[in-house]
Amino acid sequence: MRPWLEAQIDSSQIPGLKWVDKEERIFQVPWLHGAHQNWDMEKDAPLFMRWAIHTGKYHPGEERPNPRMWKTNFRCALNSLSDIVEVKDKCIRRDQTPLEFIKCCL
């Protein structure tokens, strides 16, 4: 997962997914709750959808989108990596939009 995720961060194609401190390997994952009134699959789930496609758990055009499952699978994959930890003291909420800062120790 790590090389794939770093490529996604470096691509700058997913809004909100970015390096906070590349030297320290700290990155930010936009994490808007699906029940939020402004939640939009196209805007708020592309990282999770890309992960589902990458892992073969979603085939666009062949099955219904399931962003809740994509997000769950992404979080489980992150949690399974012992050297990636959430930097809890840096998690913030701006305008009701949660941003998770996760440190990747390579």
N, C-alpha and C positions, 0 to 999 in steps of 0.2 A: 504494500500500500504506500509506503513512504516515497519511493521514486515517482509513483503516479501522482501523489498529492503535491509533491514539490513541483512537478511539471505544471499542475493546475495553478499553483500559486504564481509561478514564474510567468505563466501565459497572460496573466492579468485579464482573462476573459470573463471571470465570474465576479460581479460587483461585490465588494466587501471582503473577498478572500484575498488576503495580502500579507506580506511580511510586515511585522511590526518592528522587528529588529533581526535582520537576516544574519548578522554575525552571531547573535545569541540563539538563533534558530527559533525565534518566537513569531508565530503567525496568528492571524485573526480569522475566525470562521464566522460568517454571519449566520445567526441562528434565530430566526423569527418563528415563534410558535404558530402552528397551523390554525389555531383558533383565533389568531389576531385578526382584527377587522380588515386590515390592509393586506393580508396574506394573499400572495398570487403565485401560482405554481411556476410560471415562466420566470418570475423575478426572484423568488425565494427558495426554489428547489433545484436549480441547475447543477449545483455541485453534487447533490445526492443522486440526481438522475444520471449524471455522468458516471458516478461510482457504480450504480446499478447496471448500466450498459457495459462498463468495463469488466465487471464481474460476471456478466452473462445472466443477471437476474431480471433484466428488463430488455425487451426487444420492441422498440418503437414501431407502431403500426400493427403489431401482432397481438398486443395485450393492452388492457386499460392501464393508464398511469396510476401508480400507487405511491405518492410522495411520502406518506406516513411510513410505509415499509422501507422505502429508500433511505429515509433519514435514520430510522432505527438500525438498519444494516450498516450504514456509515458510522454511526456512533459505536456500535459493537466492534467494528473493525478497528477504529481508533483505540478503543478501550483494550483491545487484545494486544496492543503494542506496548511493551513494558517501558520503552524509552520515550514515549509521548505522554505528557501529563498536562492536565489543565492547570493554568496559572490562575487560581481562583481569585486572588487579590486584584487581578486586572480585569475581571469580567465586569462589564458595565452595561448600563441601559441608557440609551440616548433616544429620546422621543419614542419611548415604548419599544425600541428595537434592541433586543439583546445581541451583544457581540461577545463571542467566546474567544478568549486568548488561550492558545494552546502552545506549550513549549515542546519543541522537537529536539531532543538531545541526540545528536548523531555521533 
